[in-house]
Amino acid sequence: MEHKSMELLEAGLDEVRKSPRDSGPLKLIVSRPGVGLRNISESAELDPAHGLIGDGWKARGSRHTPDGSPEPDKQLNIMNSRAIRLVAGNPEQWPLAGDQLYVDLDLGPENLPAGTSLEIGTAVVQVTSPPHLGCSKFAAHFGNDAVKFVNSPVGRELNLRGINARVIKHGVIRVGDFVKKL
């Protein structure tokens, strides 16, 4: 995949800024059953104890918790579909970002501060406070300029790399469902 330059990425910001603020469609659901594995689904189940059913979040755990248990505030990773389209281009490349849900919604902290609840299908998730930042895996897939771009001041202002969330109400989600601020 050809990596985009900072100039090209910055030129696409106006389109990302046009993302809906109150509700927008769920564009892609991706589970990560193991390291480097991605399964794309038209529908999925969200559960408060397990996150996205079929995803490896719970089994993978975290090196950041004393006992290696998963971090509840990083149960789901949600990325703006316009931002990933800008960075990756082809939708077949979107799952490489490592997020589970891709939505056409303004994910900036001004619009969706920590604690905001979002209804997706019959499920409800809550935005959490840990930042979601670009890392070496993101750079390997999309280039160093992409990481600098999503981690830049404007990238953080718009949460271009995405947000973390946790499931607070069990339910089923489907591609095309509208993600609505509650």
C-alpha positions in Angstrom: 0.0 0.0 0.0 1.3 3.5 -0.9 1.6 5.7 2.2 0.2 9.1 2.0 2.3 12.2 2.7 1.5 14.7 5.4 0.5 17.2 2.7 -2.1 14.8 1.3 -3.4 13.9 4.7 -3.8 17.6 5.8 -5.5 18.4 2.5 -8.3 15.9 3.5 -9.1 17.4 6.9 -12.1 19.4 5.6 -13.9 16.2 4.6 -13.3 14.7 8.0 -14.6 17.8 9.7 -17.9 17.4 7.8 -18.7 14.2 9.9 -22.1 14.3 11.5 -22.2 15.4 15.1 -25.3 13.6 16.5 -25.7 10.4 14.6 -24.1 8.7 11.7 -23.9 5.2 10.2 -21.8 2.3 11.3 -19.7 1.5 8.3 -17.6 -1.5 9.3 -17.4 -4.1 12.1 -14.1 -5.9 12.6 -13.3 -8.5 15.3 -9.7 -9.3 16.2 -9.7 -12.9 17.3 -5.9 -13.1 17.6 -2.7 -11.1 16.8 -2.8 -9.8 13.3 -6.2 -11.5 12.5 -9.3 -9.6 11.4 -12.8 -10.9 10.8 -15.3 -8.5 9.0 -18.9 -9.0 10.0 -22.2 -7.5 8.8 -23.5 -7.8 12.4 -22.1 -8.5 15.9 -23.1 -8.8 19.5 -21.7 -6.4 22.1 -21.6 -7.5 25.7 -20.5 -5.6 28.9 -18.3 -8.4 30.1 -16.8 -9.5 26.8 -16.9 -6.5 24.5 -17.4 -7.4 20.9 -18.2 -11.1 20.9 -15.6 -12.9 18.8 -12.9 -10.3 19.5 -9.8 -11.1 21.5 -9.9 -8.1 23.9 -10.7 -10.2 27.0 -8.3 -13.1 26.2 -5.5 -10.8 25.2 -5.5 -8.9 28.4 -3.2 -5.9 29.0 0.4 -5.3 30.0 -0.8 -2.1 31.7 -2.8 -3.8 34.4 -1.1 -5.3 37.5 -2.7 -8.8 36.9 -2.6 -8.7 33.1 -6.4 -8.4 32.9 -8.0 -6.5 30.0 -8.6 -2.8 30.5 -12.3 -2.1 30.7 -11.9 1.4 29.4 -10.3 0.1 26.2 -12.9 -2.6 25.5 -13.8 -1.1 22.1 -11.8 1.0 19.6 -13.9 3.2 17.4 -12.5 5.2 14.4 -14.1 7.8 12.2 -14.7 6.3 8.8 -13.7 9.5 7.0 -10.4 9.6 8.9 -9.6 6.0 8.0 -10.6 6.6 4.4 -8.2 9.5 4.3 -5.4 7.5 5.8 -5.9 4.1 4.2 -8.0 4.8 1.1 -9.3 1.4 0.0 -11.9 0.1 2.5 -10.2 -3.3 2.3 -7.3 -1.7 4.1 -9.4 -0.2 7.0 -9.2 -3.3 9.2 -5.4 -3.0 9.4 -5.9 0.0 11.7 -7.0 -2.5 14.4 -10.2 -0.8 15.4 -13.5 -2.8 15.8 -16.0 -0.2 14.8 -15.8 2.4 12.0 -18.4 5.1 12.1 -19.3 8.3 10.2 -19.5 10.5 13.3 -17.5 13.4 14.8 -15.4 11.6 17.5 -13.7 14.8 18.7 -13.6 15.3 22.5 -15.6 18.5 22.2 -18.5 16.5 20.5 -18.0 13.2 22.4 -16.4 13.8 25.8 -15.6 10.9 28.0 -18.9 9.6 29.6 -21.0 10.2 26.5 -23.3 7.3 25.7 -23.8 6.1 22.1 -26.6 3.9 21.0 -25.7 1.4 18.2 -28.5 -1.0 17.2 -29.8 -2.4 20.4 -26.5 -1.9 22.3 -25.2 1.2 24.2 -21.5 2.0 24.6 -19.9 4.7 26.6 -16.9 6.8 25.5 -14.0 6.4 27.9 -11.1 8.8 28.8 -7.9 6.9 27.8 -6.6 8.4 24.5 -6.4 6.2 21.5 -3.1 7.1 19.7 -1.3 5.9 16.6 1.5 3.4 17.3 4.2 1.4 15.5 1.7 -1.0 14.1 -0.3 1.9 12.7 2.9 3.3 11.2 3.8 -0.1 9.7 0.5 -0.2 7.8 -0.1 3.4 6.9 3.3 5.2 7.2 5.1 7.5 9.6 3.3 10.6 8.3 0.0 8.9 9.1 1.0 8.4 12.8 2.3 12.0 13.0 -0.9 13.2 11.5 -3.3 11.3 13.8 -1.2 12.2 16.9 -0.7 15.9 15.9 -2.6 18.6 17.8 -5.3 18.7 15.2 -5.4 14.9 15.1 -5.9 14.9 18.9 -8.5 17.7 18.6 -10.6 15.5 16.2 -9.6 12.1 17.7 -8.5 11.1 14.2 -7.0 7.9 15.5 -10.3 7.1 17.2 -11.7 6.7 20.7 -11.9 4.0 23.3 -15.3 2.9 24.7 -16.9 0.2 26.8 -20.1 -1.6 26.4 -22.8 -0.6 29.0 -25.8 -2.3 27.5 -25.8 -5.7 25.7 -27.2 -5.7 22.2 -26.8 -6.5 18.5 -25.2 -4.1 16.0 -25.3 -4.2 12.2 -23.5 -2.3 9.5 -25.8 0.5 8.5 -27.2 1.0 12.0 -27.0 4.6 13.1 -24.7 5.5 16.0 -26.6 8.0 18.0 -25.5 10.3 20.8 -27.7 9.9 23.9 
